Amino acid sequence: MKCENCNKEHDGSYGSGRFCNTICSHSFSAKMNNSQRKNNISKSLKRNKNRYSFKHLSNEVRKSMTIKAHETLKRKRELLYNKGLWNELPLSYKRRKILEE
């Protein structure tokens, strides 16, 4: 008999006789699972490819969205810096506060 994984001749005493030992059995199973997993991931990525695409928007709209996002982020950082608790502040903000005082 031939092993389905390594194609070596064997007496068929291991398991149902498809593989020569546990190593070949487990590696064959892992290969099959990996290929199925890769196919599933590939399908899902292809399906969600255009989910977050902004290509249909004009350059002005994209630019305004970016500016608004940066302004919102800036406001949140300033609020955290000015009114945040000391334990919640990132290390860079703590340094800046210490140097300002």
C-alpha positions, -999 to +999 in steps of 0.1 A: +000+000+000+011+036-006+008+064+020-015+092+007+007+119+021+043+108+014+037+081-012+060+056+006+052+019+006+039+006+039+022-026+053-011-008+062-009-016+099-015+020+110-052+030+113-073+022+082-042+018+061-043+052+042-012+065+059+020+051+071+021+067+106+005+095+127+028+122+114+016+116+078-020+114+089-019+147+108+000+166+082-024+154+055-053+166+076-036+200+083-030+205+046-066+199+037-078+222+065-054+249+054-065+248+018-102+250+028-094+279+052-075+298+026-103+294+001-129+306+026-107+337+034-101+344-002-139+343-010-148+366+019-120+391+010-132+391-026-168+396-015-160+426+008-134+442-015-154+473-023-171+476+011-150+506+022-141+521-012-144+558-017-134+558-053-169+568-064-166+601-045-151+632-060-118+645-048-134+675-030-157+653-010-129+629-001-107+659+010-135+674+031-141+640+048-104+638+056-104+673+070-135+667+091-120+634+105-087+652+114-106+680+131-127+655+151-096+637+162-079+669+171-109+679+193-109+646+210-072+648+217-075+683+231-104+673+253-084+644+267-054+665+272-072+693+290-098+674+310-085+639+311-076+621+343-038+616+348-041+578+346-059+580+313-034+602+295-008+587+272+028+590+281+035+617+255+007+639+270+020+634+305+054+646+294+040+676+277+019+685+308+049+682+331+071+704+308+043+730+307+040+733+345 
